[in-house]
Amino acid sequence: MELLEKVLSKDNLNNAYKQVYKNKGASGVDGVTVDELFSYIKEHKEEILYQIRNRKYKPQPVRRVYIPKENGKLRKLGIPNVIDRVLQQAIVQVLTPIYEEQFSNNSYGFRIGRSCEQAVIRALELFNDGYDWVVDIDLQSFFDEVNQDKLIGIIRRTIKDGNLVSLIRKFLQSGVMEKGVIQETNKGTPQGGNLSPLLSNIMLNELDKELEARGLNFVRYADDCLIMVRSEKAANRVMGSITTFITKKLGLKVNVEKSKVARPNQIKYLGFGFYKKINQSKWRPKPHIKSMEKFKTKIHDILIRSRNVKLDTRLIKLKQIIYGWVNYFKIADMKVFLKEIDKWIRRKLRVIIWKQWKKVRKRYTCLRKLGIGHIDAYITANARRGYYHVAHTRVLETAISKERLNKRGLVNSLDHYLKVHVITN
């Protein structure tokens, strides 16, 4: 059976449909939603299969959206129609087992059973084995710059089914619709489609094979690649030769301004930074300072006191952000940071509650109900200092204590971290 028929088999398409439905997501340019997908497939299935088998199927342009990046710039995403997502997912399910046999053990991105955490742990192992000069190569707008002809050529080495290769090329060249205008896509593989992660790994596997052929130690997660060597001289030599390989052999662009030769404590990798404890020789992981600032900004946005949001709603959102962030960085050292974050959160919550009480009489009544004596409650309720100052007083810290906030639903980031923390050697 040719690979295209495996892609279009009933079981494979059903599994692809289930995956797309599970992932939800926005509709594409045709406006068909995930919830409408089943009825759409039921009505158009035979027509779509006929068109694909006869090379007449034409994927619709992806819908362009933008999401903010940490540096203030915007990242381009392309959202395919839901039916095209099903077809792309069906291709991924058939091709993934084939390419998994070719992919490097040093590649961790977009692969089943592999994660950012594993990539960071492997990088640490290499640092601590003495490979602590890092060649940090930044690929400029990788997903927008992929040479489609080179990519298709690489795919053809493995995939001999011309009909399937033709369908993949059509997805690459389906175009982008932005503000009602369709733009051609003669290069790149738009982020947002189900097929894009696999295609990026197929392309960058060429880099992996080159690094392995040279006997170099490296870690790659999607287009984030670190090469580790023992000396600055070797690092500079590798930087030059690998940059040449990437530009000439792969047809990709290297961002010269962001690429650098550095020590582990000078880089940011997958949101992590690295450091050595005083009087210790081992490199350790920590959240990078930019990751910590981003975390604090998200919390601040939830706890802006001027917003008319229920306290319970704020606590639910806090829980979601804290759990997600701490779970991601669970291998990092961050007890001191989280302890300070928890204190800061409690103080901002006290500010919100104090403002909600508004009038002197209500403040006095609430303080008394929470066990504060008459004199302290009276003085605090009549205090003319600002919200933030009052929130830091002994009276309010006693009345709105950590225990009471926890009982109300506040999640302490340090407590959660101590539950999930994974100790790295």
ABEGO torsion letter per residue (X at the ends): XBAAAAAABAAAAAAAAAAAAAAEEBBBAAGBBAAAAAAAAAAAAAAAAAAAAAGABBBBBBBBBBBBBAAGBBBBBBBBBAAAAAAAAAAAAAAAAAAAAABBAABABGBBGBBAAAAAAAAAAAAAAGBABBBBBBBBGAAAABBAAAAAAAAAAABABAAAAAAAAAAAAAEBBBGGBBBBBABEBBBGBAAAAAAAAAAAAAAAAAAAAAGBBBBBBEABBBBBBABAAAAAAAAAAAAAAAAAAAGBBBBAAABBBBBAAABBBGGBBBBBBBGBABBBBBBBAAAAAAAAAAAAAAABAABBBBAAAAAAAAAAAAAAAAAAAAABBAAAAAAAAAAAAAAAAAAAAAAAAGBAAAAAAAAAAAGBBAAAAAAAAABABBAAAAAABAAAAAABBAAAAAAAGBBBAAAAAAAABBBBX
